[in-house]
């Protein structure tokens, strides 16, 4: 599973971090970022976090 965050589109709503806190966080500026320890297994909440993003800044591809 590959996760991409469009940092130009992200508005810092934080829905991703609320939905999948083991995968997403917010950086010092409040924008979405992947947690380094989240590499690899991520589970079904990642796709839900992408759907929850109000500006569709998260793309999830692969299994």
C-alpha positions in Angstrom: 0.0 0.0 0.0 1.4 3.4 -1.0 0.2 6.6 0.6 0.8 10.0 -0.9 -0.1 13.3 0.7 -0.5 16.3 -1.7 1.0 19.0 0.6 -0.1 21.7 -1.8 -3.7 20.6 -1.4 -3.7 19.8 2.4 -5.4 22.4 4.5 -4.5 20.9 7.9 -8.1 19.7 8.8 -6.6 16.8 10.8 -9.2 14.2 9.8 -6.5 11.8 8.7 -4.7 12.0 12.1 -8.1 11.5 13.9 -9.1 8.6 11.7 -5.8 6.7 11.6 -3.5 8.1 14.4 -1.1 5.2 14.0 -0.3 6.3 10.4 -0.8 10.1 10.2 0.2 13.0 12.3 0.3 16.7 11.8 3.6 18.6 11.3 4.7 21.7 13.1 2.7 23.8 10.6 -0.5 21.7 11.1 -0.3 19.8 7.8 -0.7 16.1 7.3 2.4 13.9 7.6 3.1 10.1 7.7 4.5 8.7 10.8 7.9 7.0 10.1 6.9 3.9 12.0 3.8 3.5 9.8 5.8 2.3 6.9 4.6 -1.1 5.8 1.4 -2.5 7.5 -1.2 0.2 7.7 -4.7 -1.4 7.8 -8.1 -0.4 6.6 -8.2 2.9 8.5 -5.8 4.4 5.9 -8.4 4.3 3.2 -11.0 5.7 5.5 -8.6 8.5 6.4 -8.2 9.3 2.7 -12.0 9.4 2.3 -12.3 11.6 5.3 -10.0 14.3 3.9 -12.1 17.3 3.0 -9.9 18.3 0.1 -8.9 14.8 -1.1 -5.2 15.4 -0.4 -4.4 11.7 0.4 -4.0 9.1 -2.3 -3.9 5.4 -1.4 -2.8 2.9 -4.0 -2.0 -0.8 -4.0 -3.3 -3.5 -1.7 
